[in-house]
Amino acid sequence: MIEKILAEYDLNKEELALESINNGLINQTWHIRGADKDYILQKINTNIFKKPEIIANNIRLIADYLMQKHPEYLFVAPIKTLLNKEMAYLENNGHFRLFPFIQNSHSINAVQNTKQAYEAAKAFGKFTKLLADFPAEKLGTPLPDFHNLSLRYHQFELSLESGNQVRIDQSTELISFIKSQRELVDIYEVILKNPAFKQRVTHHDTKISNILFNKEEDGLCVIDLDTVMPGYYISDVGDMIRTYTSFANEEEKDFSKINLRAEYFTAIQSGYLSEMGDVLSEEEKKYFTYAGKFMIYMQAIRFLTDHINNDIYYGARYENHNFVRAGNQCVLLQQLIAMEATIF
């Protein structure tokens, strides 16, 4: 299979060394080492991304714009095939993309210090800033309603009507807490109607592993662009707050280890606003802390909804996996709410 894909790019498998990279959650990835050049090969997960052509078109539109307007920016676009296509397709095996490997760069899986948090936030902010004048409406939507909090809450309510009653009874405390924070949905719906909020080109998956760093741990560029689409800045900032501020991630079962660190929140805010401070409206900036609550709350809802619906979306590696995840995120949200008065 790999040999046929590489042939689409005029590469000979016999002259290359392939190494599987297993840190991605969605796509299957390989590091390809050659005599003169290295590459990254990815197979697109079409169970998640139903229309990979939308992703390919989005990346090409952004690449062309940045090349024209900001040629100095490091943007890692896919290499075209010999037939000048954005992806290679192999019958019964799916869609593949080949990227240049950026030498002297690395990614990390978990934030280890505030400099990393600052640099990542700055890099995501710069990406959106450079595309501030790009017409976001030209981009397709690879994941419709991905960060639609109103829809997620509605799905949660439906699960309470038709889901597993045993699991509903088990989850009464979490259900009560989520219902008590219903105002976060109301605020989101106000944002959608607020002319001060603008839809921009946003990444929608701002975990730290989607930034390339150099040896000095300066942020080089944003990668993994499959989820790039029109959206609000609260999606990108919110996901950084959700995933950078606590040493314990969403898989942690011991909730006493969940500790939201104010200095990491400050690093995210400083890094992002160093690029986006002049782009965001003053009204938008008032919702910076809300962005974190928005994303943590939405993830708690999604985990609990899936638990009640018998793990049909995320699956479960052990009994009550999504119940634990939901509880984890509810604790993180409680900590952010408690800390909100002391952050500024």
C-alpha positions as CSV (number, residue, x, y, z in Angstrom):
1,M,0.0,0.0,0.0
2,I,2.7,2.5,1.1
3,E,4.7,1.7,-2.0
4,K,1.8,2.7,-4.3
5,I,1.2,5.9,-2.5
6,L,4.8,7.0,-2.6
7,A,4.9,6.2,-6.3
8,E,2.2,8.9,-6.7
9,Y,4.9,11.4,-5.5
10,D,7.7,9.8,-7.5
11,L,9.3,8.3,-4.4
12,N,10.8,4.8,-4.2
13,K,10.0,2.9,-1.0
14,E,13.3,0.9,-1.4
15,E,15.3,4.1,-1.0
16,L,13.4,5.3,2.1
17,A,13.0,4.4,5.8
18,L,9.5,4.5,7.3
19,E,8.7,5.1,10.9
20,S,5.1,5.0,12.2
21,I,4.1,7.9,14.5
22,N,1.4,7.0,16.9
23,N,0.8,10.2,18.9
24,G,-2.0,11.4,16.7
25,L,-5.6,10.7,17.7
26,I,-7.3,10.8,14.3
27,N,-5.0,10.3,11.3
28,Q,-2.4,7.6,10.7
29,T,1.0,9.1,10.3
30,W,4.5,8.0,9.2
31,H,7.9,9.8,9.2
32,I,9.7,9.0,6.0
33,R,13.4,9.4,6.0
34,G,15.3,9.8,2.7
35,A,18.9,10.4,1.7
36,D,18.3,14.1,1.1
37,K,14.8,14.9,2.4
38,D,12.4,13.7,5.0
39,Y,8.7,13.7,4.7
40,I,5.5,13.2,6.8
41,L,2.9,10.9,5.3
42,Q,-0.7,10.9,6.6
43,K,-3.7,8.8,5.9
44,I,-6.9,10.8,6.5
45,N,-9.4,9.3,8.8
46,T,-12.6,9.5,6.7
47,N,-14.7,8.1,9.5
48,I,-14.2,11.5,11.1
49,F,-13.6,13.7,8.0
50,K,-16.3,12.5,5.7
51,K,-15.3,14.9,2.9
52,P,-11.4,15.1,2.7
53,E,-11.7,17.3,-0.4
54,I,-13.0,20.1,1.8
55,I,-9.9,19.9,3.9
56,A,-7.6,19.9,0.8
57,N,-9.4,22.9,-0.7
58,N,-9.2,24.8,2.6
59,I,-5.5,24.2,3.0
60,R,-4.8,25.2,-0.6
61,L,-6.8,28.4,-0.3
62,I,-4.9,29.4,2.8
63,A,-1.5,28.4,1.4
64,D,-2.1,30.5,-1.7
65,Y,-3.2,33.5,0.3
66,L,-0.3,33.3,2.7
67,M,2.2,32.8,-0.1
68,Q,0.9,36.0,-1.7
69,K,0.4,38.2,1.4
70,H,2.9,36.8,3.9
71,P,5.5,34.7,2.0
72,E,7.8,34.8,5.0
73,Y,5.4,32.8,7.2
74,L,6.3,29.1,7.6
75,F,3.1,27.3,6.4
76,V,3.4,23.5,6.0
77,A,1.2,22.7,3.0
78,P,0.9,19.3,1.4
79,I,3.2,18.4,-1.5
80,K,1.2,17.8,-4.7
81,T,1.2,14.5,-6.5
82,L,2.7,13.9,-9.9
83,L,-0.8,14.5,-11.3
84,N,-0.9,17.9,-9.4
85,K,-3.4,16.7,-6.9
86,E,-3.6,17.7,-3.2
87,M,-4.0,14.1,-2.1
88,A,-3.3,10.6,-3.3
89,Y,-6.1,8.2,-3.4
90,L,-5.8,4.4,-3.3
91,E,-8.8,2.3,-3.9
92,N,-10.0,0.5,-0.8
93,N,-7.3,2.3,1.3
94,G,-8.4,5.9,1.2
95,H,-6.8,9.3,1.0
96,F,-3.2,10.2,1.8
97,R,-1.1,13.4,2.0
98,L,2.6,14.0,1.9
99,F,4.2,17.0,3.8
100,P,7.7,18.2,3.9
101,F,9.4,17.5,7.2
102,I,10.6,20.6,8.9
103,Q,14.2,20.0,10.0
104,N,15.3,21.0,13.5
105,S,11.8,21.1,14.7
106,H,9.8,19.0,17.2
107,S,6.4,18.8,18.7
108,I,5.4,18.0,22.3
109,N,2.4,16.1,23.7
110,A,1.9,18.0,27.0
111,V,2.7,21.5,28.1
112,Q,5.6,21.4,30.5
113,N,6.2,25.1,31.2
114,T,4.7,28.6,30.8
115,K,7.1,29.4,27.9
116,Q,5.6,26.6,25.8
117,A,2.1,27.8,26.7
118,Y,3.0,31.4,25.7
119,E,4.7,30.3,22.4
120,A,1.8,28.1,21.4
121,A,-0.8,30.7,22.1
122,K,1.3,33.3,20.2
123,A,1.6,30.9,17.2
124,F,-2.1,30.2,17.1
125,G,-2.8,33.9,17.4
126,K,-0.4,34.8,14.6
127,F,-2.0,32.2,12.3
128,T,-5.5,33.9,12.8
129,K,-4.0,37.4,12.6
130,L,-2.2,36.8,9.3
131,L,-5.6,35.5,7.9
132,A,-7.6,38.4,9.4
133,D,-8.3,39.8,5.9
134,F,-8.9,36.4,4.3
135,P,-12.6,35.9,3.5
136,A,-13.4,33.1,6.0
137,E,-16.7,32.3,4.3
138,K,-14.7,30.9,1.4
139,L,-13.6,28.0,3.6
140,G,-15.6,24.8,3.8
141,T,-16.7,23.2,7.1
142,P,-15.0,19.8,7.5
143,L,-16.8,19.2,10.8
144,P,-20.2,20.9,10.9
145,D,-21.4,22.1,14.3
146,F,-18.1,21.0,15.8
147,H,-18.2,23.7,18.5
148,N,-21.9,24.4,18.6
149,L,-22.6,24.5,22.3
150,S,-26.3,24.9,21.8
151,L,-26.5,21.7,19.8
152,R,-24.3,19.9,22.3
153,Y,-26.6,20.9,25.2
154,H,-29.6,19.8,23.2
155,Q,-28.0,16.4,22.5
156,F,-27.4,16.2,26.3
157,E,-31.1,16.8,27.0
158,L,-32.1,14.2,24.4
159,S,-29.8,11.7,26.1
160,L,-31.7,12.3,29.4
161,E,-34.9,11.3,27.6
162,S,-33.8,8.2,25.8
163,G,-30.4,7.2,27.2
164,N,-29.4,4.4,29.5
165,Q,-31.5,4.9,32.7
166,V,-29.0,3.1,34.9
167,R,-26.3,5.5,33.7
168,I,-28.6,8.5,34.1
169,D,-29.2,7.5,37.7
170,Q,-25.5,7.0,38.3
171,S,-24.8,10.5,36.9
172,T,-27.3,12.6,38.9
173,E,-24.6,14.9,40.5
174,L,-22.9,15.5,37.1
175,I,-26.3,16.1,35.4
176,S,-27.2,18.6,38.2
177,F,-24.0,20.5,37.8
178,I,-24.2,20.7,34.0
179,K,-27.8,22.0,34.3
180,S,-26.7,24.6,36.9
181,Q,-24.3,26.0,34.3
182,R,-26.9,26.4,31.6
183,E,-26.1,30.1,31.5
184,L,-23.0,29.3,29.5
185,V,-25.2,28.2,26.6
186,D,-27.2,31.5,26.9
187,I,-24.0,33.5,26.7
188,Y,-22.9,31.5,23.6
189,E,-26.2,32.3,21.9
190,V,-25.7,36.0,22.7
191,I,-22.3,35.9,21.2
192,L,-23.7,34.4,17.9
193,K,-26.0,37.5,17.6
194,N,-23.3,40.0,18.8
195,P,-22.0,42.1,15.8
196,A,-18.8,42.8,17.8
197,F,-17.9,39.1,17.4
198,K,-16.4,38.2,14.0
199,Q,-16.1,34.8,12.4
200,R,-12.4,34.3,11.5
201,V,-10.1,31.6,10.2
202,T,-9.6,29.5,13.4
203,H,-7.8,26.3,14.0
204,H,-10.4,24.5,16.3
205,D,-7.8,22.0,17.7
206,T,-5.2,24.0,19.6
207,K,-3.6,21.3,21.6
208,I,0.1,21.8,22.1
209,S,1.0,18.9,19.8
210,N,-0.3,21.0,16.9
211,I,2.6,23.5,17.2
212,L,6.2,22.9,15.9
213,F,8.9,24.2,18.1
214,N,12.6,24.9,17.4
215,K,15.5,23.8,19.7
216,E,15.0,26.9,21.9
217,E,11.3,26.1,22.2
218,D,10.2,29.1,20.2
219,G,7.0,28.4,18.3
220,L,7.7,27.9,14.6
221,C,4.3,27.3,13.0
222,V,0.9,25.7,13.3
223,I,0.3,22.2,11.9
224,D,-2.5,19.7,11.6
225,L,-4.9,21.9,9.7
226,D,-7.8,19.5,9.1
227,T,-10.1,21.4,11.5
228,V,-9.4,24.9,10.2
229,M,-12.7,26.6,9.3
230,P,-14.6,29.7,10.1
231,G,-15.2,30.2,13.8
232,Y,-14.9,32.4,16.8
233,Y,-11.7,33.0,18.7
234,I,-13.2,31.5,21.8
235,S,-12.8,28.1,20.3
236,D,-9.1,28.3,19.9
237,V,-8.4,30.2,23.2
238,G,-10.9,27.9,25.0
239,D,-9.2,24.7,23.9
240,M,-5.8,26.1,25.0
241,I,-7.2,27.0,28.5
242,R,-8.8,23.5,28.7
243,T,-5.6,21.6,27.7
244,Y,-2.7,23.7,28.9
245,T,-3.7,25.0,32.4
246,S,-4.0,21.7,34.3
247,F,-1.1,19.3,34.7
248,A,-3.6,16.5,34.7
249,N,-5.3,15.9,31.4
250,E,-8.9,14.7,30.7
251,E,-8.0,11.1,31.3
252,E,-7.0,11.6,34.9
253,K,-9.1,9.5,37.3
254,D,-7.7,11.0,40.5
255,F,-9.5,14.4,40.5
256,S,-7.2,15.7,43.3
257,K,-4.5,15.9,40.7
258,I,-6.5,18.4,38.6
259,N,-5.1,21.8,39.4
260,L,-5.8,24.8,37.2
261,R,-2.6,26.9,37.2
262,A,-3.2,30.7,36.9
263,E,0.3,31.3,35.5
264,Y,-0.5,29.1,32.5
265,F,-3.7,31.0,31.9
266,T,-1.8,34.2,32.0
267,A,0.8,32.8,29.6
268,I,-2.0,31.8,27.1
269,Q,-3.6,35.3,27.4
270,S,-0.3,37.1,27.0
271,G,0.8,35.0,24.0
272,Y,-2.5,35.1,22.1
273,L,-3.1,38.8,22.7
274,S,0.5,39.7,21.7
275,E,-0.7,38.8,18.1
276,M,-4.5,39.3,18.3
277,G,-4.7,42.2,20.7
278,D,-5.2,44.7,17.9
279,V,-7.5,42.4,15.9
280,L,-10.1,41.5,18.5
281,S,-12.7,44.0,19.4
282,E,-12.8,45.3,23.0
283,E,-16.1,43.4,23.4
284,E,-14.5,40.2,22.3
285,K,-11.6,40.5,24.7
286,K,-14.1,40.6,27.6
287,Y,-14.9,36.9,26.9
288,F,-11.4,35.6,27.2
289,T,-12.1,33.7,30.5
290,Y,-15.5,32.7,29.2
291,A,-13.7,31.0,26.3
292,G,-12.2,28.5,28.8
293,K,-15.5,27.8,30.4
294,F,-17.1,27.4,27.0
295,M,-14.8,24.7,25.9
296,I,-14.5,22.8,29.2
297,Y,-18.2,22.9,29.7
298,M,-18.8,21.6,26.1
299,Q,-16.4,18.8,26.6
300,A,-18.0,17.8,29.9
301,I,-21.3,17.7,28.2
302,R,-20.0,15.6,25.3
303,F,-18.4,13.0,27.6
304,L,-21.4,12.7,29.8
305,T,-23.8,12.5,26.8
306,D,-21.8,9.7,25.3
307,H,-21.7,7.9,28.6
308,I,-25.5,8.0,28.9
309,N,-25.8,6.9,25.3
310,N,-23.6,3.9,25.9
311,D,-20.3,5.3,24.5
312,I,-21.4,5.3,20.9
313,Y,-19.2,8.3,19.9
314,Y,-15.9,8.2,21.9
315,G,-16.0,4.6,22.8
316,A,-14.6,3.4,26.2
317,R,-11.4,1.7,27.1
318,Y,-12.8,0.7,30.5
319,E,-16.2,0.7,32.3
320,N,-17.4,4.3,33.0
321,H,-14.6,5.8,31.0
322,N,-16.6,8.7,29.7
323,F,-18.3,9.1,33.1
324,V,-14.8,9.7,34.5
325,R,-13.9,12.1,31.7
326,A,-17.0,14.1,32.3
327,G,-16.4,14.3,36.0
328,N,-12.8,15.4,35.3
329,Q,-13.9,18.2,33.1
330,C,-16.6,19.3,35.6
331,V,-13.9,19.6,38.3
332,L,-11.7,21.7,35.9
333,L,-14.7,24.0,35.1
334,Q,-15.4,24.4,38.8
335,Q,-11.8,25.5,39.4
336,L,-11.9,28.0,36.5
337,I,-15.1,29.5,37.9
338,A,-13.5,29.7,41.4
339,M,-10.3,31.3,40.0
340,E,-12.1,33.7,37.6
341,A,-12.3,36.5,40.2
342,T,-8.5,36.4,40.9
343,I,-7.2,36.0,37.3
344,F,-7.2,39.7,36.4
